[in-house]
Amino acid sequence: MNKIERAFSAVFGIFLLGIGAYAVLFSEAPLHWAVPAGIVMALLGGNLAYSSYSCKPSWLSRIGPLP
């Protein structure tokens, strides 16, 4: 993983973490949709940001190439 990929992963991870936190805290959608979706997005974003910091593969990279 080169530096550009790590920087992009870190920025995208922080973005997903922010979207997940926003969905949990401020969403007007029903709670049974907003809370699980927000938690999943926050977990994936946090893992992506941490993985780019520690030079390890993230959970999203382990699912393989997407179409």
OpenMM code with the backbone's topology and positions (N, CA, C; nanometers):
from openmm import Vec3, app, unit

residues = "MET ASN LYS ILE GLU ARG ALA PHE SER ALA VAL PHE GLY ILE PHE LEU LEU GLY ILE GLY ALA TYR ALA VAL LEU PHE SER GLU ALA PRO LEU HIS TRP ALA VAL PRO ALA GLY ILE VAL MET ALA LEU LEU GLY GLY ASN LEU ALA TYR SER SER TYR SER CYS LYS PRO SER TRP LEU SER ARG ILE GLY PRO LEU PRO".split()
positions = [
    Vec3(0.0844, -0.1172, 0.0000),
    Vec3(0.0000, 0.0000, 0.0000),
    Vec3(0.0892, 0.1238, 0.0000),
    Vec3(0.0768, 0.2054, -0.1036),
    Vec3(0.1623, 0.3229, -0.1077),
    Vec3(0.0978, 0.4400, -0.0324),
    Vec3(0.1679, 0.5505, -0.0284),
    Vec3(0.1232, 0.6638, 0.0541),
    Vec3(-0.0062, 0.7261, 0.0027),
    Vec3(-0.0247, 0.7295, -0.1273),
    Vec3(-0.1466, 0.7888, -0.1821),
    Vec3(-0.2676, 0.7034, -0.1466),
    Vec3(-0.2539, 0.5716, -0.1580),
    Vec3(-0.3632, 0.4822, -0.1199),
    Vec3(-0.3951, 0.4947, 0.0286),
    Vec3(-0.2928, 0.5042, 0.1110),
    Vec3(-0.3146, 0.5184, 0.2547),
    Vec3(-0.3839, 0.6491, 0.2879),
    Vec3(-0.3435, 0.7570, 0.2216),
    Vec3(-0.4069, 0.8869, 0.2461),
    Vec3(-0.5525, 0.8839, 0.2020),
    Vec3(-0.5806, 0.8265, 0.0844),
    Vec3(-0.7186, 0.8170, 0.0375),
    Vec3(-0.8010, 0.7306, 0.1323),
    Vec3(-0.7450, 0.6192, 0.1776),
    Vec3(-0.8165, 0.5320, 0.2710),
    Vec3(-0.8457, 0.6026, 0.4026),
    Vec3(-0.7509, 0.6783, 0.4506),
    Vec3(-0.7717, 0.7509, 0.5759),
    Vec3(-0.8819, 0.8559, 0.5614),
    Vec3(-0.8793, 0.9316, 0.4527),
    Vec3(-0.9808, 1.0347, 0.4312),
    Vec3(-1.1182, 0.9712, 0.4117),
    Vec3(-1.1247, 0.8647, 0.3321),
    Vec3(-1.2528, 0.7978, 0.3097),
    Vec3(-1.3036, 0.7322, 0.4375),
    Vec3(-1.2143, 0.6771, 0.5184),
    Vec3(-1.2537, 0.6184, 0.6455),
    Vec3(-1.3098, 0.7212, 0.7415),
    Vec3(-1.2467, 0.8362, 0.7491),
    Vec3(-1.2970, 0.9435, 0.8353),
    Vec3(-1.4315, 0.9940, 0.7841),
    Vec3(-1.4466, 0.9993, 0.6516),
    Vec3(-1.5741, 1.0382, 0.5922),
    Vec3(-1.6840, 0.9388, 0.6305),
    Vec3(-1.6577, 0.8084, 0.6165),
    Vec3(-1.7567, 0.7072, 0.6540),
    Vec3(-1.7868, 0.7107, 0.8037),
    Vec3(-1.6875, 0.7344, 0.8838),
    Vec3(-1.7075, 0.7456, 1.0280),
    Vec3(-1.7991, 0.8636, 1.0608),
    Vec3(-1.7778, 0.9753, 0.9942),
    Vec3(-1.8631, 1.0923, 1.0159),
    Vec3(-2.0056, 1.0691, 0.9690),
    Vec3(-2.0219, 1.0042, 0.8554),
    Vec3(-2.1570, 0.9744, 0.8045),
    Vec3(-2.2279, 0.8793, 0.9006),
    Vec3(-2.1561, 0.7798, 0.9507),
    Vec3(-2.2177, 0.6865, 1.0444),
    Vec3(-2.2584, 0.7537, 1.1741),
    Vec3(-2.1733, 0.8399, 1.2253),
    Vec3(-2.2075, 0.9130, 1.3481),
    Vec3(-2.3260, 1.0061, 1.3251),
    Vec3(-2.3293, 1.0709, 1.2102),
    Vec3(-2.4417, 1.1588, 1.1779),
    Vec3(-2.5710, 1.0784, 1.1683),
    Vec3(-2.5651, 0.9605, 1.1059),
    Vec3(-2.6846, 0.8776, 1.0921),
    Vec3(-2.7369, 0.8328, 1.2276),
    Vec3(-2.6487, 0.8012, 1.3186),
    Vec3(-2.6930, 0.7573, 1.4514),
    Vec3(-2.7484, 0.8739, 1.5319),
    Vec3(-2.6845, 0.9878, 1.5266),
    Vec3(-2.7214, 1.0984, 1.6143),
    Vec3(-2.8319, 1.1891, 1.5604),
    Vec3(-2.8335, 1.2151, 1.4296),
    Vec3(-2.9216, 1.3197, 1.3780),
    Vec3(-3.0208, 1.2735, 1.2720),
    Vec3(-3.0261, 1.1474, 1.2421),
    Vec3(-3.1143, 1.1009, 1.1364),
    Vec3(-3.2609, 1.1070, 1.1788),
    Vec3(-3.3463, 1.1420, 1.0838),
    Vec3(-3.4889, 1.1434, 1.1098),
    Vec3(-3.5567, 1.0161, 1.0603),
    Vec3(-3.4776, 0.9222, 1.0141),
    Vec3(-3.5302, 0.7929, 0.9713),
    Vec3(-3.5703, 0.7129, 1.0955),
    Vec3(-3.6516, 0.6096, 1.0778),
    Vec3(-3.6872, 0.5257, 1.1933),
    Vec3(-3.5617, 0.4667, 1.2595),
    Vec3(-3.5652, 0.4597, 1.3908),
    Vec3(-3.4464, 0.4152, 1.4656),
    Vec3(-3.4027, 0.2742, 1.4295),
    Vec3(-3.4970, 0.1876, 1.3957),
    Vec3(-3.4572, 0.0502, 1.3639),
    Vec3(-3.3817, 0.0423, 1.2317),
    Vec3(-3.3785, 0.1494, 1.1516),
    Vec3(-3.2972, 0.1555, 1.0306),
    Vec3(-3.1723, 0.2405, 1.0518),
    Vec3(-3.1872, 0.3528, 1.1178),
    Vec3(-3.0778, 0.4489, 1.1271),
    Vec3(-2.9654, 0.4014, 1.2184),
    Vec3(-3.0003, 0.3434, 1.3320),
    Vec3(-2.8962, 0.3051, 1.4282),
    Vec3(-2.8088, 0.1907, 1.3762),
    Vec3(-2.8651, 0.0785, 1.3295),
    Vec3(-2.7761, -0.0274, 1.2791),
    Vec3(-2.6937, 0.0161, 1.1577),
    Vec3(-2.7556, 0.0892, 1.0655),
    Vec3(-2.6817, 0.1344, 0.9472),
    Vec3(-2.5710, 0.2322, 0.9864),
    Vec3(-2.5994, 0.3223, 1.0785),
    Vec3(-2.4981, 0.4168, 1.1236),
    Vec3(-2.3840, 0.3495, 1.1968),
    Vec3(-2.4166, 0.2504, 1.2780),
    Vec3(-2.3117, 0.1782, 1.3509),
    Vec3(-2.2227, 0.1014, 1.2545),
    Vec3(-2.2825, 0.0366, 1.1553),
    Vec3(-2.2028, -0.0387, 1.0572),
    Vec3(-2.1124, 0.0556, 0.9792),
    Vec3(-2.1654, 0.1685, 0.9347),
    Vec3(-2.0825, 0.2637, 0.8602),
    Vec3(-1.9715, 0.3218, 0.9473),
    Vec3(-2.0020, 0.3511, 1.0729),
    Vec3(-1.8995, 0.4039, 1.1629),
    Vec3(-1.7909, 0.2999, 1.1899),
    Vec3(-1.8302, 0.1742, 1.2068),
    Vec3(-1.7309, 0.0684, 1.2284),
    Vec3(-1.6414, 0.0497, 1.1062),
    Vec3(-1.7020, 0.0448, 0.9880),
    Vec3(-1.6223, 0.0278, 0.8669),
    Vec3(-1.5310, 0.1482, 0.8431),
    Vec3(-1.5809, 0.2676, 0.8667),
    Vec3(-1.4983, 0.3864, 0.8499),
    Vec3(-1.3849, 0.3939, 0.9506),
    Vec3(-1.4152, 0.3610, 1.0751),
    Vec3(-1.3096, 0.3599, 1.1768),
    Vec3(-1.2037, 0.2556, 1.1475),
    Vec3(-1.2473, 0.1392, 1.1019),
    Vec3(-1.1513, 0.0344, 1.0670),
    Vec3(-1.0670, 0.0749, 0.9469),
    Vec3(-1.1280, 0.1395, 0.8499),
    Vec3(-1.0540, 0.1839, 0.7318),
    Vec3(-0.9502, 0.2888, 0.7690),
    Vec3(-0.9864, 0.3828, 0.8535),
    Vec3(-0.8910, 0.4857, 0.8958),
    Vec3(-0.7789, 0.4251, 0.9802),
    Vec3(-0.8130, 0.3360, 1.0716),
    Vec3(-0.7107, 0.2722, 1.1549),
    Vec3(-0.6187, 0.1835, 1.0708),
    Vec3(-0.6753, 0.1123, 0.9757),
    Vec3(-0.5952, 0.0240, 0.8913),
    Vec3(-0.4979, 0.1021, 0.8047),
    Vec3(-0.5396, 0.2182, 0.7574),
    Vec3(-0.4472, 0.2985, 0.6776),
    Vec3(-0.3348, 0.3539, 0.7642),
    Vec3(-0.3642, 0.3805, 0.8905),
    Vec3(-0.2608, 0.4280, 0.9824),
    Vec3(-0.1611, 0.3175, 1.0155),
    Vec3(-0.2115, 0.1956, 1.0349),
    Vec3(-0.1244, 0.0863, 1.0778),
    Vec3(-0.0730, -0.0012, 0.9639),
    Vec3(-0.1012, 0.0356, 0.8387),
    Vec3(-0.0542, -0.0374, 0.7194),
    Vec3(-0.1019, -0.1823, 0.7174),
    Vec3(-0.2235, -0.2053, 0.7585),
    Vec3(-0.2821, -0.3386, 0.7542),
    Vec3(-0.4029, -0.3361, 0.6621),
    Vec3(-0.4405, -0.4516, 0.6074),
    Vec3(-0.5601, -0.4516, 0.5220),
    Vec3(-0.6865, -0.4293, 0.6036),
    Vec3(-0.7778, -0.3512, 0.5478),
    Vec3(-0.9032, -0.3216, 0.6173),
    Vec3(-1.0058, -0.4297, 0.5884),
    Vec3(-1.1178, -0.4216, 0.6593),
    Vec3(-1.2270, -0.5174, 0.6375),
    Vec3(-1.2838, -0.5025, 0.4976),
    Vec3(-1.2903, -0.3810, 0.4469),
    Vec3(-1.3442, -0.3590, 0.3128),
    Vec3(-1.2538, -0.4176, 0.2049),
    Vec3(-1.1246, -0.4191, 0.2265),
    Vec3(-1.0337, -0.4734, 0.1264),
    Vec3(-1.0338, -0.6257, 0.1247),
    Vec3(-1.0829, -0.6877, 0.2289),
    Vec3(-1.0831, -0.8339, 0.2358),
    Vec3(-1.2001, -0.8976, 0.1653),
    Vec3(-1.2998, -0.8184, 0.1230),
    Vec3(-1.4146, -0.8784, 0.0563),
    Vec3(-1.3906, -0.8994, -0.0924),
    Vec3(-1.2784, -0.8547, -0.1431),
    Vec3(-1.2427, -0.8791, -0.2815),
    Vec3(-1.2831, -0.7646, -0.3714),
    Vec3(-1.2524, -0.7805, -0.4985),
    Vec3(-1.2868, -0.6736, -0.5935),
    Vec3(-1.4376, -0.6675, -0.6149),
    Vec3(-1.4888, -0.5464, -0.6144),
    Vec3(-1.6324, -0.5269, -0.6350),
    Vec3(-1.6562, -0.4875, -0.7810),
    Vec3(-1.7728, -0.5228, -0.8344),
    Vec3(-1.8009, -0.4885, -0.9754),
    Vec3(-1.8212, -0.3403, -0.9948),
] * unit.nanometer
topology = app.Topology()
chain = topology.addChain("A")
for resn in residues:
    res = topology.addResidue(resn, chain)
    for name in ("N", "CA", "C"):
        topology.addAtom(name, app.Element.getBySymbol(name[0]), res)
